[in-house]
Amino acid sequence: MNILTPASIGNAILKNRILFPSMCNFYCDAEGFVTPQLKAFVRVRAEGGAGAIIMPGSPHGKPGPARPALSHPKYVDGWRALRDICHEQNCRLFVQIHPAKAQAGRDPSLLLPDCMPTQMIREIVSSYAACAKAARDIGLDGVEIHGAHAHEVAQFMSPYYNHRTDGYGGSVRNRARLGIEVVRAIKEAAGEDFPVIFRISSEERIPGGRELAETIEISQLLEQAGADALHVSTGMPLSEAFISAPMDVPDGFNLDQIARIHDAVRIPVIAVNRINTPELAESVVSRRMADFVAVGRGMLADPQFVLKAQTGEPIRQCLGCNQGCRKSLTKKEIYCVQNPFTGREASLRLTFDEALGRRRALVVGAGLAGLEAALDLALRGVAVEVWEKSSRAGGLLELARIPPHKDVMERMVSYRTEQLRRLGVPIRFDREATPENIGAFAPDLVVVATGSRPSVPPIPGLECPFVYTSDHALRLLREGSFGHTGRCAILGGGLVGLEIADALCARGIQPEIFELTDDVGAGLNKNRLYFIQNRLEAGHCIAHCGARVERVDFPHVTYSAAGETHTGGPFDAVITALGRRSEHALADRLRDTHPEIEVVCLGDASRIGTAMDAVLEAARFAAQWTPGSPAR
């Protein structure tokens, strides 16, 4: 594969063409120091085969947990530790010069280029150069200038943000001047041979923002200034939904623009944005759309992405759900729905124990929690078997896949079932567990992962024939037997209610949402919410917020809002999406009838939560389980 061949960025030779890009992870301490958590995170990805890791580093401004600082000699030891971790694996380590806080934590009135004094511009250039010099002195392999996503250098290049009338504004060349000066200053301070990558957005994707033609012109100017590679992303904060694009956007959606930039320059180009499979990465390089690929969320989901690309082993693929990795928007550590060990490499480990091979575990339920528990227990050496009362694995994910663009959720099931197959763990379908047949099986441990059922609140009229629970409605939609084509009322505007509305719009059915709180979409990442809301608007969906449903007089719904009573309808159908209740009756019966068997509930059977909650809870239990440990 071309992606597995060596290639150079400046004088830095990478063993392959797959990089782990910079992302703010919030694994540092409050002062910006490298922590054991960050070291473990980097180590796993270096061991997983990445050709290079680009780590963000603050050159100035008030440091914090988002990224390690490189603004004072006191931070050097942490960077040296990261360097050593990478170099032990023949993995290059670059630092992305990324100021702490917006515009380096300076006065908010100075955020925009228009307000920045020339002296402050010179200070920025000097700070970038000093950071690069420190990086070289530490022994890092190069730097990346963050010229994308509306950070200070990016704002100067943008006609949306930059309205200066001096030498830093107006023409494309003038707007690129700050970036050019930073590149030249780094080369002067750190040496002409010290590699410099420049990250840039292909387009800003906002009205009045920079478009591709100007980006191509700027890219050529940066090449002339001495940049050794371009790392082409997309978007700005006002088009945040495209910076870390969710499952609603096709894989590799930015590749055509990246290829145009690649054709216009002679230095290497790094492609990024939803490149989550070795096959797509290989296509990018073999078709000469770019020279390298950056796989960020793909390596959060599976840090062994590169090694598995070599061996053909199953890869735990990114979903594009953004539930864990974009928590940085709220200043929290990043995690991954697919991989519960991401960000927990130092604290959550699966240790094989030969003695556990004498223990038998029965997992009841082949939903997410059950599959993860079965896989992790098997990896620890336990003899595991899975019983599933239906004819297929996945549990509620089978329904979660029905709304538009949610088919990628199947990746969570297929990865785990394939790994279980490879480990020789049987999944017995169409087998309902009872205290009697479990007793006959005689396991040491029973994991009850029987999920949940829709909660049906005491609202009069919900017993009408054309009132459906969310599960029932999704099953009918999956089977193509939802026989309603007119307006449908959805009671509840959380994640499930909004996704059902999305599914109805996709089938030409107009939904009308009744939500008790002041807004819809609670529980949805804002990037996904952006695309769903656009589709709902196109489907003429109506949302009543602050609406308490009082009763259903089919085909009408009576609700109160702002102290007044209203009647909505007529509707073809009413769908309830008003929460869920745990299904743990089997665990209760087992504890009564077979006290000698250890019983634990996981996932929704334990407490109602998200897919990420279910996977993490199962992994934690499996990693810590020892025979005789307290049951849950």
Secondary structure, DSSP 8 states (H G I E B T S, - for coil): -GGGS-EEETTEEESSSEEE-------S-TT----HHHHHHHHHHHHTT-SEEEEEEB-SS--BTTB-B-SSGGGHHHHHHHHHHHHTTT-EEEEEE--SSGGGG--GGG-SGGG--HHHHHHHHHHHHHHHHHHHHHT--EEEEEESTTSHHHHHH-TTT----STTSSSHHHHTHHHHHHHHHHHHHH-TTS-EEEEEES---STTS--HHHHHHHHHHHHHHT--EEEEE---GGGHHHHT--TTS-TTTTHHHHHHHHHH-SS-EEE-SS--SHHHHHHHHHTTS-SEEE-SHHHHH-TTHHHHHHH-----------TTGGGGGGT-----SS-TTTT-TTT------GGGGG-EEEEE--SHHHHHHHHHHHHTT-EEEEEESSSSS-TTHHHHTSSTT-GGGHHHHHHHHHHHHHHT--EEET----HHHHHHH--SEEEE---EEE-----TTTTSTTEEEHHHHHHHHHHT-----S-EEEE--SHHHHHHHHHHHHTT--EEEEESSSSS-TTS-HHHHHHHHHHHHHTT-EEEET-EEEEEETTEEEEEETTEEEEE---SEEEE---EEE--HHHHHHHHH-TTSEEEE-GGGTS---HHHHHHHHHHHHHH--TT----
